Amino acid sequence: MVWERPEPPDRPVPAPLSRERIVRAAIRLADADGLDAVSLRKVAAALDVGPMRLYGYIATKEELLDLMVDAVHEEIRPTGDGWREVLRSLAETTRQAARRHEWLADLIGGRPQLGPNTLAGGEAVLAAMAGVDLATVVPAVAAVNAYVVGAVRREITELRAERASGLDKEQWQATYGPYLTKVFATGRFPALANLVHDGPHLDADQTFRAGLDFVLDGIAARVPG
């Protein structure tokens, strides 16, 4: 595994190099221009070294992406008193990290990440649920993770769509409002019309926290005490 593989001896000339420097450079590129901006060649150029030097530290782009995700997991540190607060912290800090690093939304939710920072976060969550039957713990944590991945991806997708269209939320509503008014006037969609006219209009933070409370309340119904 890349986390276990020793790094080659440092060569200060023409430029010092380390796995951490490579990963940080890749994160800067991804933060600025998305994952399409990340390649070993582009990272090498950002570090002012030849691409072949990187292969002593990282064998493939997939390894680089794994290292980037694990580096960001250092920002995802679940804390709190009791399992509910720790799971809430996991969800909130994951969302915050994805807001700082939008590309993270494209990489979370697949196979489990096995880097040291990711494992540390998982350990904190499981420690907070010590004493709860593992038959409850496993699907409970999976439910929170599934909610967070879905909510984060939807939120980032909306942000990207807003930038691509040049319309913020209010402008989008003003553009499409007349169409919906005409459609609802037909009487074919009474439930949707009621939702738009009388439903709660929550902002992104309120929407995320309300949905998370539903998930946590469901877990609480299964957890003794």
C-alpha positions as a LaTeX table, in Angstrom:
\begin{tabular}{lrrr}
\hline
Residue & $x$ (\AA) & $y$ (\AA) & $z$ (\AA) \\
\hline
Met1 & 0.00 & 0.00 & 0.00 \\
Val2 & 1.20 & 3.50 & $-0.77$ \\
Trp3 & 1.01 & 4.54 & 2.89 \\
Glu4 & 3.42 & 1.74 & 3.86 \\
Arg5 & 5.89 & 2.15 & 1.00 \\
Pro6 & 9.10 & 3.99 & 1.98 \\
Glu7 & 9.91 & 7.22 & 0.17 \\
Pro8 & 13.19 & 7.48 & $-1.74$ \\
Pro9 & 16.02 & 9.49 & $-0.16$ \\
Asp10 & 15.49 & 13.22 & $-0.59$ \\
Arg11 & 17.53 & 15.01 & $-3.23$ \\
Pro12 & 17.64 & 18.76 & $-2.54$ \\
Val13 & 18.71 & 19.54 & $-6.09$ \\
Pro14 & 17.01 & 20.57 & $-8.35$ \\
Ala15 & 14.11 & 20.71 & $-5.85$ \\
Pro16 & 13.36 & 18.89 & $-2.57$ \\
Leu17 & 10.50 & 16.44 & $-2.85$ \\
Ser18 & 8.33 & 14.33 & $-0.58$ \\
Arg19 & 5.05 & 12.47 & $-0.83$ \\
Glu20 & 3.41 & 15.16 & 1.30 \\
Arg21 & 4.60 & 17.96 & $-1.02$ \\
Ile22 & 3.30 & 16.06 & $-4.03$ \\
Val23 & $-0.11$ & 15.55 & $-2.44$ \\
Arg24 & $-0.40$ & 19.17 & $-1.31$ \\
Ala25 & 0.47 & 20.38 & $-4.80$ \\
Ala26 & $-2.17$ & 18.07 & $-6.29$ \\
Ile27 & $-4.77$ & 19.36 & $-3.82$ \\
Arg28 & $-3.99$ & 22.95 & $-4.76$ \\
Leu29 & $-4.49$ & 22.11 & $-8.44$ \\
Ala30 & $-7.76$ & 20.29 & $-7.74$ \\
Asp31 & $-9.06$ & 23.09 & $-5.51$ \\
Ala32 & $-8.39$ & 25.60 & $-8.25$ \\
Asp33 & $-9.57$ & 23.72 & $-11.34$ \\
Gly34 & $-11.06$ & 20.34 & $-10.36$ \\
Leu35 & $-9.79$ & 16.81 & $-10.78$ \\
Asp36 & $-9.22$ & 17.28 & $-14.50$ \\
Ala37 & $-6.33$ & 19.56 & $-13.54$ \\
Val38 & $-4.60$ & 16.75 & $-11.64$ \\
Ser39 & $-2.08$ & 14.52 & $-13.38$ \\
Leu40 & 1.41 & 13.44 & $-12.44$ \\
Arg41 & 2.76 & 15.65 & $-15.23$ \\
Lys42 & 0.88 & 18.73 & $-14.04$ \\
Val43 & 1.81 & 18.12 & $-10.42$ \\
Ala44 & 5.46 & 17.74 & $-11.40$ \\
Ala45 & 5.29 & 21.02 & $-13.30$ \\
Ala46 & 3.77 & 22.75 & $-10.27$ \\
Leu47 & 6.68 & 21.46 & $-8.17$ \\
Asp48 & 9.25 & 22.34 & $-10.84$ \\
Val49 & 10.55 & 18.79 & $-11.13$ \\
Gly50 & 10.55 & 16.20 & $-13.88$ \\
Pro51 & 7.54 & 13.82 & $-13.97$ \\
Met52 & 9.75 & 10.75 & $-13.58$ \\
Arg53 & 10.83 & 11.91 & $-10.12$ \\
Leu54 & 7.27 & 11.53 & $-8.88$ \\
Tyr55 & 7.22 & 7.81 & $-9.66$ \\
Gly56 & 9.64 & 7.18 & $-6.81$ \\
Tyr57 & 6.90 & 8.37 & $-4.47$ \\
Ile58 & 3.64 & 7.53 & $-6.25$ \\
Ala59 & 3.16 & 4.77 & $-8.80$ \\
Thr60 & $-0.18$ & 5.78 & $-10.37$ \\
Lys61 & $-2.70$ & 8.60 & $-10.49$ \\
Glu62 & $-5.08$ & 6.37 & $-8.52$ \\
Glu63 & $-2.59$ & 6.29 & $-5.67$ \\
Leu64 & $-2.32$ & 10.06 & $-5.83$ \\
Leu65 & $-6.11$ & 10.42 & $-5.59$ \\
Asp66 & $-6.19$ & 8.06 & $-2.60$ \\
Leu67 & $-3.52$ & 10.14 & $-0.88$ \\
Met68 & $-5.42$ & 13.35 & $-1.63$ \\
Val69 & $-8.62$ & 11.99 & $-0.10$ \\
Asp70 & $-6.78$ & 10.80 & 2.98 \\
Ala71 & $-5.04$ & 14.16 & 3.36 \\
Val72 & $-8.43$ & 15.90 & 3.36 \\
His73 & $-9.68$ & 13.42 & 5.96 \\
Glu74 & $-7.28$ & 15.09 & 8.36 \\
Glu75 & $-9.87$ & 17.90 & 8.31 \\
Ile76 & $-12.68$ & 15.44 & 9.11 \\
Arg77 & $-12.27$ & 14.79 & 12.82 \\
Pro78 & $-15.45$ & 13.50 & 14.51 \\
Thr79 & $-15.67$ & 14.75 & 18.09 \\
Gly80 & $-18.34$ & 15.12 & 20.75 \\
Asp81 & $-19.95$ & 13.56 & 23.78 \\
Gly82 & $-21.86$ & 10.43 & 22.87 \\
Trp83 & $-22.53$ & 8.67 & 19.60 \\
Arg84 & $-25.10$ & 11.18 & 18.32 \\
Glu85 & $-22.78$ & 14.17 & 18.58 \\
Val86 & $-19.87$ & 12.22 & 17.09 \\
Leu87 & $-21.96$ & 11.12 & 14.11 \\
Arg88 & $-23.23$ & 14.69 & 13.70 \\
Ser89 & $-19.63$ & 15.93 & 13.80 \\
Leu90 & $-18.64$ & 13.35 & 11.18 \\
Ala91 & $-21.41$ & 14.56 & 8.89 \\
Glu92 & $-20.79$ & 18.26 & 9.43 \\
Thr93 & $-17.00$ & 18.13 & 9.06 \\
Thr94 & $-17.30$ & 15.98 & 5.92 \\
Arg95 & $-19.64$ & 18.55 & 4.40 \\
Gln96 & $-17.34$ & 21.41 & 5.37 \\
Ala97 & $-14.34$ & 19.63 & 3.86 \\
Ala98 & $-16.25$ & 19.09 & 0.62 \\
Arg99 & $-17.17$ & 22.77 & 0.50 \\
Arg100 & $-13.46$ & 23.63 & 0.77 \\
His101 & $-12.44$ & 20.89 & $-1.69$ \\
Glu102 & $-15.32$ & 20.40 & $-4.13$ \\
Trp103 & $-13.53$ & 17.56 & $-5.93$ \\
Leu104 & $-13.94$ & 15.44 & $-2.79$ \\
Ala105 & $-17.60$ & 14.95 & $-3.72$ \\
Asp106 & $-16.44$ & 13.04 & $-6.81$ \\
Leu107 & $-14.27$ & 10.62 & $-4.82$ \\
Ile108 & $-16.20$ & 9.74 & $-1.67$ \\
Gly109 & $-18.78$ & 7.02 & $-1.46$ \\
Gly110 & $-16.95$ & 4.24 & $-3.30$ \\
Arg111 & $-14.77$ & 1.55 & $-1.80$ \\
Pro112 & $-13.62$ & 2.22 & 1.77 \\
Gln113 & $-10.62$ & 4.50 & 2.07 \\
Leu114 & $-7.77$ & 2.90 & 4.00 \\
Gly115 & $-5.40$ & 5.80 & 4.68 \\
Pro116 & $-4.31$ & 6.61 & 8.24 \\
Asn117 & $-6.41$ & 9.76 & 8.58 \\
Thr118 & $-9.51$ & 7.98 & 7.29 \\
Leu119 & $-8.95$ & 5.06 & 9.64 \\
Ala120 & $-8.49$ & 7.45 & 12.57 \\
Gly121 & $-11.87$ & 9.01 & 11.84 \\
Gly122 & $-13.51$ & 5.61 & 11.63 \\
Glu123 & $-11.92$ & 4.59 & 14.91 \\
Ala124 & $-13.32$ & 7.70 & 16.62 \\
Val125 & $-16.82$ & 6.93 & 15.38 \\
Leu126 & $-16.73$ & 3.30 & 16.45 \\
Ala127 & $-15.24$ & 4.20 & 19.85 \\
Ala128 & $-18.16$ & 6.59 & 20.41 \\
Met129 & $-20.57$ & 3.71 & 19.75 \\
Ala130 & $-18.79$ & 1.24 & 22.02 \\
Gly131 & $-21.31$ & $-0.89$ & 23.86 \\
Val132 & $-23.84$ & $-0.79$ & 21.02 \\
Asp133 & $-24.45$ & $-4.06$ & 19.22 \\
Leu134 & $-22.37$ & $-4.20$ & 16.03 \\
Ala135 & $-25.50$ & $-5.38$ & 14.19 \\
Thr136 & $-26.81$ & $-1.87$ & 14.88 \\
Val137 & $-23.55$ & 0.04 & 14.59 \\
Val138 & $-22.65$ & $-1.10$ & 11.07 \\
Pro139 & $-25.91$ & $-0.12$ & 9.30 \\
Ala140 & $-26.22$ & 3.03 & 11.46 \\
Val141 & $-22.82$ & 4.37 & 10.41 \\
Ala142 & $-23.50$ & 3.28 & 6.82 \\
Ala143 & $-26.79$ & 5.21 & 6.87 \\
Val144 & $-25.07$ & 8.40 & 8.03 \\
Asn145 & $-22.33$ & 8.01 & 5.45 \\
Ala146 & $-24.87$ & 7.37 & 2.68 \\
Tyr147 & $-26.86$ & 10.46 & 3.68 \\
Val148 & $-23.76$ & 12.64 & 3.79 \\
Val149 & $-22.44$ & 11.42 & 0.43 \\
Gly150 & $-25.78$ & 12.01 & $-1.25$ \\
Ala151 & $-26.36$ & 15.40 & 0.36 \\
Val152 & $-22.83$ & 16.62 & $-0.36$ \\
Arg153 & $-22.91$ & 15.49 & $-3.97$ \\
Arg154 & $-26.28$ & 17.18 & $-4.53$ \\
Glu155 & $-25.06$ & 20.40 & $-2.95$ \\
Ile156 & $-21.81$ & 20.48 & $-4.95$ \\
Thr157 & $-23.71$ & 19.65 & $-8.15$ \\
Glu158 & $-26.03$ & 22.59 & $-7.50$ \\
Leu159 & $-23.07$ & 24.90 & $-6.92$ \\
Arg160 & $-21.46$ & 23.78 & $-10.17$ \\
Ala161 & $-24.73$ & 24.20 & $-12.08$ \\
Glu162 & $-25.14$ & 27.69 & $-10.65$ \\
Arg163 & $-21.67$ & 28.69 & $-11.83$ \\
Ala164 & $-22.18$ & 27.10 & $-15.25$ \\
Ser165 & $-25.53$ & 28.81 & $-15.84$ \\
Gly166 & $-24.56$ & 32.14 & $-14.32$ \\
Leu167 & $-27.85$ & 32.15 & $-12.38$ \\
Asp168 & $-27.98$ & 32.16 & $-8.59$ \\
Lys169 & $-30.92$ & 30.55 & $-6.78$ \\
Glu170 & $-33.11$ & 33.65 & $-6.84$ \\
Gln171 & $-32.39$ & 34.29 & $-10.53$ \\
Trp172 & $-33.12$ & 30.67 & $-11.40$ \\
Gln173 & $-36.45$ & 30.83 & $-9.55$ \\
Ala174 & $-37.34$ & 34.08 & $-11.31$ \\
Thr175 & $-36.52$ & 32.50 & $-14.69$ \\
Tyr176 & $-38.52$ & 29.29 & $-14.20$ \\
Gly177 & $-41.24$ & 30.62 & $-11.88$ \\
Pro178 & $-43.65$ & 31.66 & $-14.67$ \\
Tyr179 & $-43.40$ & 28.20 & $-16.22$ \\
Leu180 & $-44.27$ & 26.48 & $-12.94$ \\
Thr181 & $-47.13$ & 28.89 & $-12.33$ \\
Lys182 & $-48.61$ & 27.97 & $-15.71$ \\
Val183 & $-48.11$ & 24.24 & $-15.15$ \\
Phe184 & $-49.63$ & 24.29 & $-11.66$ \\
Ala185 & $-52.64$ & 26.23 & $-12.97$ \\
Thr186 & $-53.66$ & 23.11 & $-14.93$ \\
Gly187 & $-54.45$ & 21.33 & $-11.67$ \\
Arg188 & $-52.46$ & 18.24 & $-12.69$ \\
Phe189 & $-49.90$ & 18.56 & $-9.88$ \\
Pro190 & $-51.75$ & 19.65 & $-6.73$ \\
Ala191 & $-49.29$ & 18.11 & $-4.27$ \\
Leu192 & $-46.30$ & 19.77 & $-5.92$ \\
Ala193 & $-48.15$ & 23.08 & $-6.12$ \\
Asn194 & $-48.90$ & 22.88 & $-2.41$ \\
Leu195 & $-45.24$ & 22.13 & $-1.68$ \\
Val196 & $-44.01$ & 25.13 & $-3.67$ \\
His197 & $-46.58$ & 27.54 & $-2.24$ \\
Asp198 & $-46.81$ & 26.39 & 1.39 \\
Gly199 & $-43.82$ & 24.17 & 2.08 \\
Pro200 & $-40.79$ & 25.27 & 4.12 \\
His201 & $-38.10$ & 27.06 & 2.15 \\
Leu202 & $-34.90$ & 26.03 & 3.86 \\
Asp203 & $-31.41$ & 27.17 & 2.99 \\
Ala204 & $-28.60$ & 24.68 & 2.35 \\
Asp205 & $-27.48$ & 24.52 & 5.99 \\
Gln206 & $-31.02$ & 24.03 & 7.30 \\
Thr207 & $-31.76$ & 21.37 & 4.68 \\
Phe208 & $-28.63$ & 19.40 & 5.54 \\
Arg209 & $-29.20$ & 19.50 & 9.29 \\
Ala210 & $-32.88$ & 18.67 & 9.07 \\
Gly211 & $-32.18$ & 15.60 & 6.95 \\
Leu212 & $-29.35$ & 14.55 & 9.26 \\
Asp213 & $-31.70$ & 14.81 & 12.27 \\
Phe214 & $-34.10$ & 12.40 & 10.56 \\
Val215 & $-31.29$ & 9.88 & 10.14 \\
Leu216 & $-30.01$ & 10.31 & 13.70 \\
Asp217 & $-33.52$ & 10.05 & 15.14 \\
Gly218 & $-33.97$ & 6.77 & 13.29 \\
Ile219 & $-30.70$ & 5.46 & 14.75 \\
Ala220 & $-31.71$ & 6.62 & 18.25 \\
Ala221 & $-34.85$ & 4.49 & 18.01 \\
Arg222 & $-32.59$ & 1.42 & 17.64 \\
Val223 & $-29.88$ & 2.31 & 20.17 \\
Pro224 & $-30.62$ & 1.44 & 23.82 \\
Gly225 & $-30.58$ & 4.34 & 26.24 \\
\hline
\end{tabular}
